[in-house]
Amino acid sequence: MERRSLMGRSFGMMLKDRGGNFGMMTALVAPLLLAAGGVSIDMANMLMTKNQLQDATDAAALAAASALVSNEQPNIEAAKAIARKFLKAQMAASSSADTPAEGEQPGTATAQSGDSATAAPEAPDWDEVNTSEVNIIETPNGVKGKSFKVSIVNKHLIQFNAMTRLLGTDSIELETRAIAESATESKNALSMYLVLDRSGSMAWKTNTIDTTKSKCPNYTEANWGRYPNLAATSPCYITKINALKTAAGDLFAQLMLADPEQIYVRTGAISYNASQDPAGSLAWGTTGAASYVNALVATGGTASGNAFKTAYNKVIAATEDTAHKNKNGQVPTKYIVFMTDGENNYANDDTVTKYWCDIAKANKVQIYSVAFMAPDRGQALLKYCASSAAHYFEAEEAADLVAAFKAIGERASAMASRLTE
């Protein structure tokens, strides 16, 4: 009995002894702590790698889209190869390229500089950790052009480190996507009609010397009563009507530069003085409108109402839409370019012009207006008619008029090519 009592007391004392609990707790918790540390390392690696993968995928899509509209214009398969090659090169140059740790197989996570593990001498094979899918859709764009949509899905395998694997997961696959678009041709079809003042004041001189002539009659408001018998004097100054012809020529040059094959642009013109002149017809290209403008002679008074009405009816006509539909398949943007150097002789012509300007703007016709050395009332009318403040120009010199018409041509014929992520 005495022996049993001794054994019982010893066993009881052993159970009450807590001296070894820390070691037992450490043995139980250590794997969880290691796993938590491994997860934090792998999470940082995943975030960094995902960002670099997305950058590489975006760049590869843009590289393929750009190549398709470059001078070389590779075929679809060649463009896909460009995307894959670009993607591989981008990731190879990235600091996140996976390097297997010592004792691990290719495809494991990159060893961090602070880790105790040392990097293996060889990086994993690209195809073992990365798969990519490149799709390119080609569609017609305009009459002769093509548009391309490049989409890339890129998947990259990251192996977890040994500590994270204690949770039972060996790896994760990251996925990034990118889309880029490009086009070899994207032009806006347009119909443009010019409404031009050819009243007598357009024969007056500007302040710009005509270097092609030694002397000529230099008409002004003060000596206009002597037309056409004013004696020639030197130097010779460019007349407003000739400045207008030069300016219109620059506008037409911009349109022809954008549409050399005359597929998208139709132009026409009408002039006015105290009455409306015969209207020119809208036609492909700019030849007809240019001939009309170059034949203008400055005489008479000023009345713009009926001329503007005619221009509106010309550009808005259903036959104009049909002409574009049959040739380029587009609904054209409609433009009216309205110019004067003076003011209407009668206020009623201001009222009529404003009425048709309102109707034109309500029907989405873009109106550019140019006041060329015009008095206040003429400027006010053209400001009212312009589609916006940016559509209104004031020109006080011949060079200003040329610059205004050139700017209108550049805006109207602006190319709409795009390359987007």
DRENDO-1510 file (C-alpha; in Angstrom, 1 decimal, always signed):
<recs>
REC; n; res; u; v; w
REC; 1; MET; +0.0; +0.0; +0.0 .
REC; 2; GLU; +2.8; +2.3; +0.9 .
REC; 3; ARG; +4.4; +1.7; -2.6 .
REC; 4; ARG; +1.1; +2.4; -4.4 .
REC; 5; SER; +0.7; +5.6; -2.5 .
REC; 6; LEU; +4.1; +6.7; -3.6 .
REC; 7; MET; +3.5; +6.0; -7.2 .
REC; 8; GLY; +0.2; +7.9; -7.1 .
REC; 9; ARG; +1.8; +10.9; -5.6 .
REC; 10; SER; +4.6; +10.9; -8.2 .
REC; 11; PHE; +2.1; +10.6; -11.1 .
REC; 12; GLY; +0.0; +13.4; -9.7 .
REC; 13; MET; +3.0; +15.7; -9.4 .
REC; 14; MET; +4.0; +14.9; -13.0 .
REC; 15; LEU; +0.5; +16.0; -14.2 .
REC; 16; LYS; +0.7; +19.2; -12.3 .
REC; 17; ASP; +4.2; +20.1; -13.6 .
REC; 18; ARG; +3.8; +22.7; -16.5 .
REC; 19; GLY; +7.5; +23.0; -17.3 .
REC; 20; GLY; +7.2; +21.3; -20.7 .
REC; 21; ASN; +4.1; +23.1; -22.0 .
REC; 22; PHE; +6.0; +25.8; -24.0 .
REC; 23; GLY; +7.8; +23.2; -26.0 .
REC; 24; MET; +4.6; +21.3; -26.7 .
REC; 25; MET; +2.8; +24.5; -27.7 .
REC; 26; THR; +5.7; +25.5; -29.9 .
REC; 27; ALA; +5.7; +22.2; -31.7 .
REC; 28; LEU; +2.0; +22.5; -32.4 .
REC; 29; VAL; +1.9; +26.2; -33.5 .
REC; 30; ALA; +5.2; +26.3; -35.4 .
REC; 31; PRO; +3.8; +24.9; -38.7 .
REC; 32; LEU; +1.0; +27.5; -38.6 .
REC; 33; LEU; +3.4; +30.3; -38.1 .
REC; 34; LEU; +5.7; +29.1; -40.9 .
REC; 35; ALA; +2.7; +28.8; -43.2 .
REC; 36; ALA; +1.5; +32.3; -42.3 .
REC; 37; GLY; +5.0; +33.6; -43.1 .
REC; 38; GLY; +5.0; +31.7; -46.4 .
REC; 39; VAL; +1.6; +33.1; -47.4 .
REC; 40; SER; +2.8; +36.7; -46.8 .
REC; 41; ILE; +5.8; +36.2; -49.0 .
REC; 42; ASP; +3.8; +34.5; -51.7 .
REC; 43; MET; +1.1; +37.2; -51.6 .
REC; 44; ALA; +3.7; +39.9; -52.1 .
REC; 45; ASN; +5.2; +37.9; -55.0 .
REC; 46; MET; +1.8; +37.4; -56.6 .
REC; 47; LEU; +0.8; +41.1; -56.5 .
REC; 48; MET; +4.1; +42.1; -58.0 .
REC; 49; THR; +4.0; +39.4; -60.7 .
REC; 50; LYS; +0.4; +40.2; -61.5 .
REC; 51; ASN; +1.2; +43.9; -62.2 .
REC; 52; GLN; +4.2; +43.0; -64.3 .
REC; 53; LEU; +2.1; +40.4; -66.2 .
REC; 54; GLN; -0.6; +43.0; -66.9 .
REC; 55; ASP; +1.9; +45.5; -68.2 .
REC; 56; ALA; +3.5; +42.8; -70.4 .
REC; 57; THR; +0.1; +41.7; -71.8 .
REC; 58; ASP; -1.0; +45.2; -72.5 .
REC; 59; ALA; +2.3; +46.0; -74.3 .
REC; 60; ALA; +2.1; +42.8; -76.3 .
REC; 61; ALA; -1.4; +43.6; -77.5 .
REC; 62; LEU; -0.4; +47.1; -78.5 .
REC; 63; ALA; +2.7; +45.8; -80.3 .
REC; 64; ALA; +0.6; +43.4; -82.4 .
REC; 65; ALA; -2.1; +46.1; -83.2 .
REC; 66; SER; +0.6; +48.6; -84.2 .
REC; 67; ALA; +2.4; +46.1; -86.4 .
REC; 68; LEU; -0.9; +45.3; -88.3 .
REC; 69; VAL; -1.2; +48.9; -89.4 .
REC; 70; SER; +2.5; +49.6; -90.0 .
REC; 71; ASN; +4.2; +49.9; -93.3 .
REC; 72; GLU; +5.1; +46.2; -93.2 .
REC; 73; GLN; +1.5; +45.1; -92.3 .
REC; 74; PRO; +2.2; +41.4; -91.3 .
REC; 75; ASN; -0.5; +38.8; -91.8 .
REC; 76; ILE; -2.6; +37.6; -88.8 .
REC; 77; GLU; -0.4; +34.7; -87.8 .
REC; 78; ALA; +2.8; +36.8; -88.0 .
REC; 79; ALA; +1.1; +39.4; -85.8 .
REC; 80; LYS; +0.2; +36.7; -83.2 .
REC; 81; ALA; +3.8; +35.6; -83.2 .
REC; 82; ILE; +4.9; +39.2; -82.6 .
REC; 83; ALA; +2.6; +39.4; -79.6 .
REC; 84; ARG; +3.9; +36.2; -78.1 .
REC; 85; LYS; +7.5; +37.1; -78.7 .
REC; 86; PHE; +6.9; +40.6; -77.2 .
REC; 87; LEU; +5.2; +39.1; -74.2 .
REC; 88; LYS; +8.0; +36.6; -73.5 .
REC; 89; ALA; +10.7; +39.3; -73.9 .
REC; 90; GLN; +8.8; +41.6; -71.5 .
REC; 91; MET; +8.6; +39.0; -68.8 .
REC; 92; ALA; +12.2; +37.8; -69.3 .
REC; 93; ALA; +13.3; +41.4; -68.7 .
REC; 94; SER; +11.1; +41.7; -65.6 .
REC; 95; SER; +12.5; +41.3; -62.1 .
REC; 96; SER; +9.7; +38.9; -61.4 .
REC; 97; ALA; +10.9; +36.2; -63.6 .
REC; 98; ASP; +10.6; +33.0; -61.5 .
REC; 99; THR; +13.8; +31.5; -60.3 .
REC; 100; PRO; +13.6; +28.1; -58.5 .
REC; 101; ALA; +15.0; +27.8; -55.1 .
REC; 102; GLU; +17.6; +25.2; -54.2 .
REC; 103; GLY; +16.1; +21.7; -54.1 .
REC; 104; GLU; +12.9; +22.8; -55.9 .
REC; 105; GLN; +11.8; +21.9; -59.5 .
REC; 106; PRO; +11.5; +24.5; -62.2 .
REC; 107; GLY; +8.4; +26.6; -61.8 .
REC; 108; THR; +8.8; +27.3; -58.1 .
REC; 109; ALA; +8.7; +30.8; -56.8 .
REC; 110; THR; +11.6; +33.2; -57.0 .
REC; 111; ALA; +13.9; +33.2; -54.0 .
REC; 112; GLN; +13.8; +36.6; -52.3 .
REC; 113; SER; +17.1; +38.3; -51.5 .
REC; 114; GLY; +16.4; +38.0; -47.8 .
REC; 115; ASP; +15.6; +34.4; -47.9 .
REC; 116; SER; +18.0; +31.8; -46.6 .
REC; 117; ALA; +17.5; +29.7; -49.7 .
REC; 118; THR; +19.9; +30.3; -52.5 .
REC; 119; ALA; +18.8; +30.7; -56.2 .
REC; 120; ALA; +19.3; +27.8; -58.6 .
REC; 121; PRO; +21.5; +28.5; -61.5 .
REC; 122; GLU; +18.8; +28.2; -64.2 .
REC; 123; ALA; +15.5; +30.0; -64.6 .
REC; 124; PRO; +12.4; +27.9; -65.4 .
REC; 125; ASP; +11.4; +27.3; -69.0 .
REC; 126; TRP; +8.9; +29.9; -70.2 .
REC; 127; ASP; +6.5; +27.4; -71.6 .
REC; 128; GLU; +6.4; +25.5; -68.3 .
REC; 129; VAL; +5.0; +28.4; -66.3 .
REC; 130; ASN; +3.2; +30.5; -69.0 .
REC; 131; THR; +0.4; +29.9; -71.5 .
REC; 132; SER; -1.0; +32.6; -73.7 .
REC; 133; GLU; -3.9; +32.9; -76.2 .
REC; 134; VAL; -3.8; +35.6; -78.9 .
REC; 135; ASN; -6.9; +36.3; -81.0 .
REC; 136; ILE; -7.1; +38.8; -83.8 .
REC; 137; ILE; -10.3; +39.8; -85.5 .
REC; 138; GLU; -10.1; +41.6; -88.8 .
REC; 139; THR; -13.0; +43.6; -90.2 .
REC; 140; PRO; -13.5; +45.9; -93.2 .
REC; 141; ASN; -13.0; +49.6; -92.4 .
REC; 142; GLY; -14.2; +52.0; -95.0 .
REC; 143; VAL; -13.9; +51.2; -98.7 .
REC; 144; LYS; -10.3; +50.0; -98.7 .
REC; 145; GLY; -9.2; +49.8; -95.1 .
REC; 146; LYS; -9.1; +47.2; -92.4 .
REC; 147; SER; -9.6; +47.4; -88.7 .
REC; 148; PHE; -8.1; +44.9; -86.2 .
REC; 149; LYS; -9.0; +43.9; -82.6 .
REC; 150; VAL; -6.2; +42.1; -80.8 .
REC; 151; SER; -7.2; +40.3; -77.6 .
REC; 152; ILE; -4.7; +38.4; -75.4 .
REC; 153; VAL; -5.3; +36.1; -72.5 .
REC; 154; ASN; -2.1; +35.3; -70.6 .
REC; 155; LYS; -1.9; +32.7; -67.8 .
REC; 156; HIS; +1.2; +32.4; -65.6 .
REC; 157; LEU; +1.8; +29.6; -63.0 .
REC; 158; ILE; +3.4; +30.5; -59.6 .
REC; 159; GLN; +4.6; +27.7; -57.3 .
REC; 160; PHE; +4.2; +28.4; -53.6 .
REC; 161; ASN; +7.2; +28.1; -51.3 .
REC; 162; ALA; +7.6; +25.2; -49.0 .
REC; 163; MET; +6.1; +27.1; -46.0 .
REC; 164; THR; +2.9; +28.0; -47.9 .
REC; 165; ARG; +2.6; +24.4; -49.1 .
REC; 166; LEU; +2.0; +23.3; -45.5 .
REC; 167; LEU; -1.6; +24.6; -46.1 .
REC; 168; GLY; -2.0; +21.9; -48.8 .
REC; 169; THR; -1.8; +24.1; -51.9 .
REC; 170; ASP; +1.2; +23.9; -54.2 .
REC; 171; SER; +0.6; +26.7; -56.8 .
REC; 172; ILE; -1.8; +29.3; -58.2 .
REC; 173; GLU; -2.4; +30.5; -61.8 .
REC; 174; LEU; -2.5; +34.2; -62.5 .
REC; 175; GLU; -4.5; +35.5; -65.5 .
REC; 176; THR; -4.3; +38.8; -67.3 .
REC; 177; ARG; -6.2; +40.1; -70.3 .
REC; 178; ALA; -5.6; +43.0; -72.8 .
REC; 179; ILE; -7.4; +44.3; -75.9 .
REC; 180; ALA; -5.9; +46.7; -78.5 .
REC; 181; GLU; -7.6; +48.1; -81.6 .
REC; 182; SER; -6.1; +49.7; -84.8 .
REC; 183; ALA; -7.2; +50.5; -88.3 .
REC; 184; THR; -5.4; +51.0; -91.6 .
REC; 185; GLU; -8.0; +53.5; -92.7 .
REC; 186; SER; -10.7; +55.4; -90.8 .
REC; 187; LYS; -12.0; +58.5; -92.6 .
REC; 188; ASN; -15.1; +60.4; -92.1 .
REC; 189; ALA; -17.2; +61.0; -95.1 .
REC; 190; LEU; -18.3; +64.6; -95.5 .
REC; 191; SER; -20.2; +66.9; -97.7 .
REC; 192; MET; -19.1; +70.6; -97.6 .
REC; 193; TYR; -20.8; +73.6; -99.2 .
REC; 194; LEU; -19.2; +77.0; -99.3 .
REC; 195; VAL; -21.3; +80.2; -99.1 .
REC; 196; LEU; -19.0; +83.0; -100.3 .
REC; 197; ASP; -19.4; +86.8; -100.4 .
REC; 198; ARG; -18.4; +88.3; -103.8 .
REC; 199; SER; -19.8; +91.8; -103.2 .
REC; 200; GLY; -18.0; +94.9; -104.6 .
REC; 201; SER; -16.0; +95.4; -101.4 .
REC; 202; MET; -14.3; +92.1; -102.1 .
REC; 203; ALA; -12.4; +93.9; -104.8 .
REC; 204; TRP; -10.9; +96.2; -102.2 .
REC; 205; LYS; -7.2; +95.8; -101.3 .
REC; 206; THR; -5.9; +94.1; -98.2 .
REC; 207; ASN; -2.7; +95.2; -96.5 .
REC; 208; THR; -0.7; +92.4; -98.0 .
REC; 209; ILE; +1.6; +93.4; -100.9 .
REC; 210; ASP; +1.2; +91.3; -104.1 .
REC; 211; THR; +4.9; +90.6; -105.0 .
REC; 212; THR; +3.9; +89.2; -108.4 .
REC; 213; LYS; +2.9; +92.7; -109.7 .
REC; 214; SER; +4.8; +96.0; -109.7 .
REC; 215; LYS; +1.6; +98.1; -109.6 .
REC; 216; CYS; -2.2; +97.8; -110.0 .
REC; 217; PRO; -5.4; +99.7; -109.2 .
REC; 218; ASN; -5.7; +99.5; -105.4 .
REC; 219; TYR; -9.4; +100.0; -104.6 .
REC; 220; THR; -10.6; +101.0; -101.2 .
REC; 221; GLU; -13.9; +102.2; -99.7 .
REC; 222; ALA; -12.8; +105.8; -100.3 .
REC; 223; ASN; -12.0; +105.4; -104.1 .
REC; 224; TRP; -14.5; +102.7; -105.0 .
REC; 225; GLY; -16.6; +105.2; -106.9 .
REC; 226; ARG; -13.9; +105.3; -109.5 .
REC; 227; TYR; -14.2; +101.6; -110.3 .
REC; 228; PRO; -13.2; +100.3; -112.9 .
REC; 229; ASN; -11.1; +103.3; -114.0 .
REC; 230; LEU; -8.8; +103.8; -111.0 .
REC; 231; ALA; -5.2; +104.3; -112.1 .
REC; 232; ALA; -2.6; +101.7; -111.1 .
REC; 233; THR; -0.2; +102.6; -108.3 .
REC; 234; SER; +2.7; +100.9; -106.6 .
REC; 235; PRO; +3.0; +98.8; -104.6 .
REC; 236; CYS; +0.2; +96.5; -105.7 .
REC; 237; TYR; -1.9; +94.9; -102.9 .
REC; 238; ILE; -3.7; +91.6; -102.9 .
REC; 239; THR; -7.4; +92.1; -103.2 .
REC; 240; LYS; -9.9; +90.4; -100.8 .
REC; 241; ILE; -11.3; +88.3; -103.6 .
REC; 242; ASN; -7.9; +86.9; -104.6 .
REC; 243; ALA; -7.1; +86.3; -100.9 .
REC; 244; LEU; -10.4; +84.3; -100.8 .
REC; 245; LYS; -9.4; +82.2; -103.8 .
REC; 246; THR; -6.0; +81.4; -102.2 .
REC; 247; ALA; -7.7; +80.6; -98.9 .
REC; 248; ALA; -10.3; +78.3; -100.5 .
REC; 249; GLY; -7.5; +76.6; -102.4 .
REC; 250; ASP; -5.7; +75.8; -99.1 .
REC; 251; LEU; -9.0; +74.3; -97.6 .
REC; 252; PHE; -9.4; +72.2; -100.7 .
REC; 253; ALA; -5.8; +71.0; -100.5 .
REC; 254; GLN; -6.4; +69.7; -97.0 .
REC; 255; LEU; -9.5; +67.8; -98.1 .
REC; 256; MET; -7.6; +66.3; -101.1 .
REC; 257; LEU; -4.7; +65.3; -98.8 .
REC; 258; ALA; -7.2; +63.3; -96.6 .
REC; 259; ASP; -9.1; +61.8; -99.6 .
REC; 260; PRO; -6.8; +61.6; -102.6 .
REC; 261; GLU; -8.9; +59.0; -104.3 .
REC; 262; GLN; -12.1; +61.1; -104.0 .
REC; 263; ILE; -14.0; +58.4; -102.1 .
REC; 264; TYR; -15.2; +60.3; -99.0 .
REC; 265; VAL; -15.4; +64.0; -99.8 .
REC; 266; ARG; -18.0; +66.0; -101.7 .
REC; 267; THR; -17.8; +69.7; -102.1 .
REC; 268; GLY; -19.8; +72.5; -103.7 .
REC; 269; ALA; -20.1; +76.3; -103.5 .
REC; 270; ILE; -22.4; +79.2; -104.0 .
REC; 271; SER; -21.6; +82.9; -104.1 .
REC; 272; TYR; -23.8; +86.0; -103.4 .
REC; 273; ASN; -23.8; +89.7; -103.8 .
REC; 274; ALA; -27.0; +91.7; -103.8 .
REC; 275; SER; -28.6; +88.5; -105.1 .
REC; 276; GLN; -27.9; +84.8; -105.1 .
REC; 277; ASP; -25.7; +83.5; -107.9 .
REC; 278; PRO; -26.3; +80.2; -109.7 .
REC; 279; ALA; -25.5; +77.4; -107.2 .
REC; 280; GLY; -22.7; +74.9; -107.8 .
REC; 281; SER; -23.4; +71.2; -107.5 .
REC; 282; LEU; -22.0; +69.0; -104.8 .
REC; 283; ALA; -19.5; +66.6; -106.5 .
REC; 284; TRP; -16.8; +64.1; -105.5 .
REC; 285; GLY; -13.5; +65.7; -104.7 .
REC; 286; THR; -12.8; +69.5; -104.9 .
REC; 287; THR; -12.2; +70.2; -108.6 .
REC; 288; GLY; -15.7; +71.5; -109.3 .
REC; 289; ALA; -15.9; +73.7; -106.2 .
REC; 290; ALA; -12.4; +75.1; -106.8 .
REC; 291; SER; -13.2; +76.1; -110.4 .
REC; 292; TYR; -16.4; +77.8; -109.1 .
REC; 293; VAL; -14.4; +79.8; -106.6 .
REC; 294; ASN; -11.6; +80.8; -108.9 .
REC; 295; ALA; -14.1; +82.3; -111.4 .
REC; 296; LEU; -15.6; +84.7; -108.9 .
REC; 297; VAL; -15.7; +88.4; -109.7 .
REC; 298; ALA; -16.3; +91.0; -107.0 .
REC; 299; THR; -19.3; +93.3; -107.8 .
REC; 300; GLY; -22.6; +94.5; -106.3 .
REC; 301; GLY; -24.1; +94.6; -102.9 .
REC; 302; THR; -24.6; +92.0; -100.1 .
REC; 303; ALA; -27.6; +89.7; -99.4 .
REC; 304; SER; -26.7; +86.3; -97.8 .
REC; 305; GLY; -30.1; +84.9; -96.8 .
REC; 306; ASN; -31.1; +83.0; -100.0 .
REC; 307; ALA; -27.6; +81.8; -100.6 .
REC; 308; PHE; -27.3; +80.2; -97.1 .
REC; 309; LYS; -30.8; +78.6; -97.6 .
REC; 310; THR; -29.6; +77.0; -100.8 .
REC; 311; ALA; -26.4; +75.7; -99.2 .
REC; 312; TYR; -28.5; +74.1; -96.4 .
REC; 313; ASN; -30.8; +72.4; -98.9 .
REC; 314; LYS; -27.9; +71.1; -100.9 .
REC; 315; VAL; -26.1; +69.4; -98.0 .
REC; 316; ILE; -29.2; +68.1; -96.3 .
REC; 317; ALA; -30.7; +66.5; -99.4 .
REC; 318; ALA; -31.5; +62.8; -99.3 .
REC; 319; THR; -29.6; +62.4; -102.6 .
REC; 320; GLU; -26.5; +63.5; -100.8 .
REC; 321; ASP; -26.8; +60.7; -98.3 .
REC; 322; THR; -27.5; +58.2; -101.1 .
REC; 323; ALA; -24.4; +59.2; -103.0 .
REC; 324; HIS; -22.2; +58.5; -100.0 .
REC; 325; LYS; -24.0; +55.3; -99.1 .
REC; 326; ASN; -23.4; +53.9; -102.6 .
REC; 327; LYS; -19.7; +54.9; -102.7 .
REC; 328; ASN; -18.4; +54.6; -99.1 .
REC; 329; GLY; -21.2; +53.1; -97.1 .
REC; 330; GLN; -21.2; +56.0; -94.6 .
REC; 331; VAL; -23.6; +58.8; -93.5 .
REC; 332; PRO; -21.6; +61.9; -94.2 .
REC; 333; THR; -21.0; +64.8; -91.8 .
REC; 334; LYS; -22.5; +68.0; -93.3 .
REC; 335; TYR; -20.6; +71.3; -93.3 .
REC; 336; ILE; -21.3; +74.8; -94.4 .
REC; 337; VAL; -18.5; +77.4; -94.6 .
REC; 338; PHE; -20.1; +80.9; -94.5 .
REC; 339; MET; -17.9; +83.9; -95.3 .
REC; 340; THR; -18.5; +87.6; -95.7 .
REC; 341; ASP; -16.4; +90.8; -95.6 .
REC; 342; GLY; -19.2; +93.2; -95.0 .
REC; 343; GLU; -22.8; +93.3; -93.8 .
REC; 344; ASN; -26.1; +92.7; -95.6 .
REC; 345; ASN; -27.6; +95.8; -97.2 .
REC; 346; TYR; -31.0; +95.1; -95.6 .
REC; 347; ALA; -31.6; +93.9; -92.0 .
REC; 348; ASN; -34.2; +91.4; -93.3 .
REC; 349; ASP; -31.4; +89.4; -94.9 .
REC; 350; ASP; -29.8; +89.0; -91.4 .
REC; 351; THR; -33.1; +87.7; -90.2 .
REC; 352; VAL; -33.5; +85.2; -93.1 .
REC; 353; THR; -29.8; +84.0; -92.7 .
REC; 354; LYS; -30.2; +83.5; -89.0 .
REC; 355; TYR; -33.4; +81.5; -89.5 .
REC; 356; TRP; -31.7; +79.0; -91.8 .
REC; 357; CYS; -28.6; +78.9; -89.6 .
REC; 358; ASP; -30.9; +77.8; -86.8 .
REC; 359; ILE; -32.4; +75.1; -88.9 .
REC; 360; ALA; -29.0; +73.9; -90.1 .
REC; 361; LYS; -27.7; +73.6; -86.6 .
REC; 362; ALA; -30.8; +71.9; -85.4 .
REC; 363; ASN; -30.2; +69.3; -88.1 .
REC; 364; LYS; -26.6; +68.7; -87.1 .
REC; 365; VAL; -25.0; +70.6; -89.9 .
REC; 366; GLN; -21.7; +72.0; -88.7 .
REC; 367; ILE; -21.3; +75.7; -89.6 .
REC; 368; TYR; -17.9; +77.4; -89.9 .
REC; 369; SER; -18.0; +81.1; -90.4 .
REC; 370; VAL; -15.3; +83.6; -91.3 .
REC; 371; ALA; -15.6; +87.3; -91.0 .
REC; 372; PHE; -12.9; +88.8; -93.3 .
REC; 373; MET; -12.2; +92.5; -92.4 .
REC; 374; ALA; -15.9; +92.7; -91.7 .
REC; 375; PRO; -17.7; +95.5; -89.8 .
REC; 376; ASP; -19.4; +94.8; -86.4 .
REC; 377; ARG; -22.9; +93.8; -87.9 .
REC; 378; GLY; -21.3; +91.4; -90.3 .
REC; 379; GLN; -19.2; +89.9; -87.5 .
REC; 380; ALA; -22.3; +89.6; -85.2 .
REC; 381; LEU; -24.2; +87.7; -87.9 .
REC; 382; LEU; -21.4; +85.2; -88.5 .
REC; 383; LYS; -20.8; +84.7; -84.8 .
REC; 384; TYR; -24.5; +83.9; -84.5 .
REC; 385; CYS; -24.4; +81.3; -87.3 .
REC; 386; ALA; -21.3; +79.5; -86.2 .
REC; 387; SER; -21.9; +76.1; -84.5 .
REC; 388; SER; -19.7; +77.2; -81.6 .
REC; 389; ALA; -17.1; +79.8; -80.7 .
REC; 390; ALA; -14.4; +77.4; -82.1 .
REC; 391; HIS; -16.3; +77.4; -85.4 .
REC; 392; TYR; -16.0; +81.2; -85.8 .
REC; 393; PHE; -12.9; +83.0; -87.3 .
REC; 394; GLU; -12.1; +86.7; -87.6 .
REC; 395; ALA; -9.5; +87.5; -90.3 .
REC; 396; GLU; -8.0; +91.0; -90.6 .
REC; 397; GLU; -5.3; +90.2; -93.1 .
REC; 398; ALA; -5.0; +88.0; -96.1 .
REC; 399; ALA; -2.8; +85.6; -94.2 .
REC; 400; ASP; -5.4; +85.3; -91.5 .
REC; 401; LEU; -8.0; +84.3; -94.0 .
REC; 402; VAL; -5.8; +81.7; -95.5 .
REC; 403; ALA; -5.0; +80.3; -92.0 .
REC; 404; ALA; -8.7; +80.2; -91.1 .
REC; 405; PHE; -9.7; +78.3; -94.2 .
REC; 406; LYS; -6.8; +75.9; -93.8 .
REC; 407; ALA; -7.8; +75.2; -90.2 .
REC; 408; ILE; -11.3; +74.5; -91.3 .
REC; 409; GLY; -10.0; +72.0; -93.9 .
REC; 410; GLU; -7.8; +70.3; -91.3 .
REC; 411; ARG; -10.6; +69.9; -88.8 .
REC; 412; ALA; -13.1; +68.6; -91.4 .
REC; 413; SER; -10.7; +66.1; -92.9 .
REC; 414; ALA; -9.2; +64.9; -89.6 .
REC; 415; MET; -8.4; +61.2; -89.7 .
REC; 416; ALA; -10.1; +59.1; -87.0 .
REC; 417; SER; -7.5; +56.2; -86.6 .
REC; 418; ARG; -7.3; +54.9; -83.1 .
REC; 419; LEU; -5.1; +52.6; -81.1 .
REC; 420; THR; -6.5; +51.9; -77.6 .
REC; 421; GLU; -5.8; +49.5; -74.8 .
</recs>
